[in-house]
Amino acid sequence: MVSRDTLTQSSEETIQQGREIGARLKPPVLVLLSGELGAGKTTLTKGIVSGLGAAREDDVTSPTFTLVHRYAGAARVYHVDLYRIGDFHDLETLGLEDVFSEHAVVIVEWPERFTLRTDWPVVRIHLSHISENARRIAVSDESGVLSLR
């Protein structure tokens, strides 16, 4: 497994990091985003989705209440938020088993809430606050899909 830590000093830099990650992703891949509330998970996702060519950054919003957003441009991307999922039955209602049958990138916020089983390559990204605007973005590429060095 290869890991890389990056520090960003603004939302714009966090989005740019996301663009760089997105430009390297090739479906199918599961991206697991963890970090406390307000750490920048959705901000990073804006860049990832943009870097994949699936949508404009301004079109990417948090799926906190809808739970799943689908973007389909140059690539198909599903952005999933498990924060409000209470139990396994709630998880089943999302229809993620159908998503994993597609050739897509699946980005999951709050993956620690439930274990998602797939044979897809997995990229884990943990975001943490350093200061009001600064974030640490720790990327662990378990499958080598990002070619981090």
C-alpha contacts under 8 A as a table, 3 or more apart, distances in Angstrom:
res1	aa1	res2	aa2	distance
1	M	140	S	6.75
1	M	141	D	5.80
1	M	142	E	4.65
1	M	143	S	6.86
1	M	144	G	7.07
2	V	140	S	5.83
2	V	141	D	5.35
2	V	142	E	6.71
2	V	144	G	7.10
2	V	148	L	6.30
2	V	149	R	7.32
3	S	138	A	7.04
3	S	139	V	5.44
3	S	140	S	4.35
3	S	141	D	6.18
3	S	148	L	7.08
4	R	138	A	5.76
4	R	139	V	5.22
4	R	140	S	6.68
4	R	148	L	7.05
4	R	149	R	7.74
5	D	136	R	6.70
5	D	137	I	5.54
5	D	138	A	4.32
5	D	139	V	6.26
6	T	136	R	5.71
6	T	137	I	5.13
6	T	138	A	6.49
7	L	134	A	6.86
7	L	135	R	5.64
7	L	136	R	4.58
7	L	137	I	6.23
8	T	11	S	7.81
8	T	13	E	5.44
8	T	14	T	5.73
8	T	133	N	7.98
8	T	134	A	5.39
8	T	135	R	5.26
8	T	136	R	6.54
8	T	137	I	7.71
9	Q	13	E	6.39
9	Q	14	T	7.71
9	Q	133	N	5.58
9	Q	134	A	4.21
9	Q	135	R	6.59
10	S	13	E	5.22
10	S	14	T	6.35
10	S	133	N	5.19
10	S	134	A	6.05
10	S	135	R	7.89
11	S	14	T	4.98
11	S	15	I	6.13
11	S	40	G	7.82
11	S	43	T	6.72
11	S	133	N	7.17
12	E	15	I	5.09
12	E	16	Q	6.16
13	E	16	Q	4.90
13	E	17	Q	6.22
14	T	17	Q	5.11
14	T	18	G	6.33
14	T	40	G	7.57
14	T	43	T	6.63
14	T	44	L	5.55
14	T	47	G	7.57
14	T	135	R	7.69
15	I	18	G	4.94
15	I	19	R	6.25
15	I	43	T	5.89
15	I	44	L	5.05
15	I	45	T	7.46
15	I	46	K	6.17
15	I	47	G	4.29
15	I	48	I	7.57
16	Q	19	R	4.96
16	Q	20	E	6.33
16	Q	44	L	7.98
16	Q	47	G	5.92
17	Q	20	E	5.15
17	Q	21	I	6.29
17	Q	44	L	7.05
17	Q	47	G	6.86
17	Q	48	I	7.97
18	G	21	I	5.05
18	G	22	G	5.96
18	G	44	L	4.85
18	G	45	T	6.26
18	G	46	K	6.97
18	G	47	G	3.96
18	G	48	I	4.28
18	G	49	V	7.83
18	G	51	G	7.02
19	R	22	G	5.02
19	R	23	A	6.04
19	R	46	K	7.94
19	R	47	G	4.21
19	R	48	I	4.81
19	R	49	V	7.35
19	R	50	S	6.04
19	R	51	G	4.05
19	R	52	L	7.51
20	E	23	A	5.24
20	E	24	R	6.72
20	E	47	G	7.72
20	E	48	I	7.31
20	E	51	G	6.42
21	I	24	R	5.40
21	I	25	L	6.56
21	I	48	I	6.02
21	I	51	G	7.18
21	I	146	L	7.32
22	G	25	L	5.24
22	G	47	G	7.00
22	G	48	I	4.09
22	G	49	V	6.37
22	G	50	S	7.16
22	G	51	G	4.35
22	G	52	L	4.94
23	A	48	I	7.44
23	A	51	G	4.69
23	A	52	L	5.45
24	R	145	V	7.65
24	R	146	L	5.58
25	L	29	V	7.34
25	L	52	L	7.29
25	L	105	V	7.92
25	L	145	V	6.70
25	L	146	L	6.32
26	K	29	V	6.79
26	K	105	V	7.59
26	K	145	V	7.47
27	P	75	A	7.89
27	P	103	H	5.75
27	P	104	A	4.93
27	P	105	V	5.23
28	P	102	E	7.76
28	P	103	H	5.18
28	P	104	A	4.90
28	P	105	V	5.46
28	P	106	V	7.90
28	P	120	W	6.26
28	P	121	P	7.26
29	V	104	A	6.86
29	V	105	V	5.03
29	V	106	V	6.43
29	V	120	W	5.50
29	V	121	P	5.07
29	V	122	V	5.96
29	V	123	V	7.53
30	L	105	V	6.01
30	L	106	V	4.90
30	L	107	I	6.08
30	L	108	V	7.63
30	L	120	W	6.42
30	L	121	P	6.21
30	L	122	V	4.84
30	L	123	V	6.29
31	V	105	V	7.39
31	V	106	V	6.04
31	V	107	I	4.62
31	V	108	V	6.18
31	V	122	V	5.89
31	V	123	V	4.80
31	V	124	R	5.88
31	V	125	I	7.31
32	L	107	I	6.00
32	L	108	V	5.00
32	L	109	E	6.35
32	L	110	W	7.65
32	L	111	P	5.94
32	L	122	V	7.38
32	L	123	V	6.23
32	L	124	R	4.78
32	L	125	I	6.02
33	L	41	K	6.27
33	L	107	I	7.14
33	L	108	V	5.87
33	L	109	E	4.85
33	L	110	W	6.43
33	L	111	P	6.78
33	L	124	R	6.24
33	L	125	I	4.92
33	L	126	H	5.84
33	L	127	L	7.50
34	S	41	K	7.20
34	S	109	E	6.12
34	S	110	W	5.44
34	S	111	P	6.65
34	S	112	E	7.47
34	S	124	R	7.87
34	S	125	I	6.31
34	S	126	H	4.75
34	S	127	L	6.28
35	G	39	A	5.75
35	G	40	G	7.98
35	G	41	K	7.20
35	G	110	W	7.56
35	G	126	H	5.56
35	G	127	L	4.93
35	G	128	S	5.80
36	E	39	A	5.50
36	E	127	L	7.75
36	E	128	S	7.01
37	L	40	G	8.00
38	G	41	K	7.47
39	A	127	L	5.73
39	A	128	S	5.47
39	A	129	H	5.74
39	A	135	R	7.14
40	G	43	T	4.96
40	G	44	L	6.03
40	G	127	L	6.67
40	G	135	R	7.62
41	K	44	L	5.26
41	K	45	T	6.17
41	K	109	E	6.89
41	K	127	L	6.85
42	T	45	T	4.79
42	T	46	K	6.24
42	T	61	T	6.96
42	T	62	S	5.87
43	T	46	K	5.22
43	T	47	G	6.96
44	L	47	G	5.33
44	L	48	I	6.37
45	T	48	I	4.86
45	T	49	V	5.97
45	T	60	V	7.62
45	T	79	H	7.99
45	T	107	I	7.66
46	K	49	V	5.45
46	K	50	S	6.15
46	K	56	R	7.74
46	K	57	E	4.78
46	K	58	D	7.53
46	K	60	V	5.46
46	K	61	T	7.62
47	G	50	S	5.00
47	G	51	G	5.86
47	G	57	E	6.33
48	I	51	G	5.01
48	I	52	L	6.23
49	V	52	L	5.17
49	V	53	G	6.40
49	V	54	A	5.52
49	V	55	A	6.04
49	V	56	R	7.52
49	V	57	E	7.18
49	V	60	V	7.59
49	V	71	Y	7.83
49	V	77	V	7.00
50	S	53	G	5.01
50	S	54	A	6.03
50	S	55	A	5.48
50	S	56	R	5.43
50	S	57	E	5.64
51	G	54	A	7.76
52	L	74	A	6.85
52	L	75	A	6.09
53	G	56	R	7.62
53	G	73	G	5.82
53	G	74	A	4.99
53	G	75	A	6.24
54	A	71	Y	5.50
54	A	72	A	5.03
54	A	73	G	3.88
54	A	74	A	5.29
54	A	75	A	5.11
54	A	76	R	6.23
54	A	77	V	6.60
55	A	59	D	6.35
55	A	60	V	7.13
55	A	71	Y	6.12
55	A	72	A	7.02
55	A	73	G	6.05
56	R	59	D	5.34
56	R	60	V	6.95
57	E	60	V	5.41
58	D	61	T	7.65
62	S	81	D	7.66
63	P	66	T	5.10
63	P	67	L	4.67
63	P	68	V	5.53
63	P	69	H	6.00
63	P	79	H	7.01
63	P	80	V	6.40
63	P	81	D	5.70
64	T	67	L	5.37
64	T	81	D	5.71
64	T	82	L	7.91
64	T	83	Y	7.10
64	T	84	R	7.16
65	F	84	R	7.74
66	T	69	H	7.26
67	L	80	V	5.63
67	L	81	D	5.08
67	L	82	L	6.83
67	L	84	R	7.88
67	L	94	L	7.65
68	V	78	Y	6.67
68	V	79	H	5.60
68	V	80	V	4.50
68	V	81	D	6.52
68	V	94	L	7.44
69	H	78	Y	5.68
69	H	79	H	5.10
69	H	80	V	6.56
70	R	76	R	7.34
70	R	77	V	5.82
70	R	78	Y	4.62
70	R	79	H	6.44
71	Y	75	A	7.88
71	Y	76	R	5.78
71	Y	77	V	5.08
71	Y	78	Y	6.36
72	A	75	A	5.72
72	A	76	R	4.36
72	A	77	V	6.27
73	G	76	R	6.44
75	A	104	A	6.89
75	A	105	V	7.75
76	R	103	H	7.35
76	R	104	A	4.96
76	R	105	V	6.40
77	V	104	A	5.58
77	V	105	V	4.77
77	V	106	V	5.78
77	V	107	I	7.42
78	Y	99	V	7.80
78	Y	104	A	7.36
78	Y	105	V	6.35
78	Y	106	V	4.76
78	Y	107	I	6.07
79	H	106	V	6.09
79	H	107	I	4.80
79	H	108	V	6.02
79	H	109	E	7.77
80	V	106	V	7.40
80	V	107	I	6.05
80	V	108	V	4.69
80	V	109	E	6.09
81	D	84	R	7.50
81	D	108	V	5.87
81	D	109	E	4.75
81	D	110	W	6.37
82	L	85	I	5.20
82	L	91	L	7.96
82	L	108	V	7.24
82	L	109	E	6.16
82	L	110	W	5.38
82	L	111	P	6.66
82	L	113	R	6.56
82	L	114	F	7.83
83	Y	109	E	7.37
83	Y	110	W	5.68
83	Y	113	R	7.16
85	I	90	D	5.76
85	I	91	L	6.26
85	I	113	R	7.84
86	G	90	D	6.27
86	G	91	L	7.88
87	D	90	D	5.39
87	D	91	L	6.50
88	F	91	L	4.93
88	F	92	E	6.23
88	F	114	F	7.94
89	H	92	E	5.09
89	H	93	T	6.51
90	D	93	T	5.29
90	D	94	L	7.07
91	L	94	L	5.58
91	L	95	G	7.82
92	E	95	G	5.91
92	E	96	L	7.22
95	G	98	D	5.65
95	G	99	V	6.88
96	L	99	V	4.82
96	L	100	F	6.27
97	E	100	F	5.25
97	E	101	S	6.71
98	D	101	S	5.23
98	D	102	E	7.08
99	V	102	E	5.48
99	V	104	A	7.67
99	V	106	V	7.96
100	F	103	H	7.65
100	F	104	A	7.69
100	F	118	T	7.37
108	V	111	P	5.93
110	W	113	R	5.97
111	P	114	F	5.94
111	P	115	T	6.95
111	P	116	L	7.80
112	E	115	T	6.96
121	P	142	E	7.27
121	P	143	S	5.39
121	P	145	V	7.16
122	V	141	D	6.81
122	V	142	E	5.92
122	V	143	S	6.22
123	V	139	V	7.14
123	V	140	S	5.89
123	V	141	D	4.74
123	V	142	E	6.05
123	V	143	S	7.32
123	V	145	V	7.88
124	R	139	V	5.83
124	R	140	S	5.04
124	R	141	D	6.44
124	R	142	E	7.63
125	I	137	I	6.72
125	I	138	A	5.52
125	I	139	V	4.49
125	I	140	S	6.25
126	H	136	R	7.95
126	H	137	I	5.86
126	H	138	A	5.13
126	H	139	V	6.62
127	L	135	R	6.54
127	L	136	R	5.63
127	L	137	I	4.73
127	L	138	A	6.43
128	S	135	R	5.55
128	S	136	R	5.25
128	S	137	I	6.81
129	H	132	E	7.16
129	H	133	N	7.82
129	H	134	A	6.29
129	H	135	R	4.83
129	H	136	R	6.56
130	I	133	N	7.65
130	I	134	A	5.16
130	I	135	R	5.23
130	I	136	R	6.53
131	S	134	A	4.96
131	S	135	R	7.07
141	D	144	G	5.47
141	D	145	V	6.76
141	D	146	L	6.58
141	D	148	L	7.36
142	E	145	V	7.99
144	G	147	S	5.35
144	G	148	L	7.25
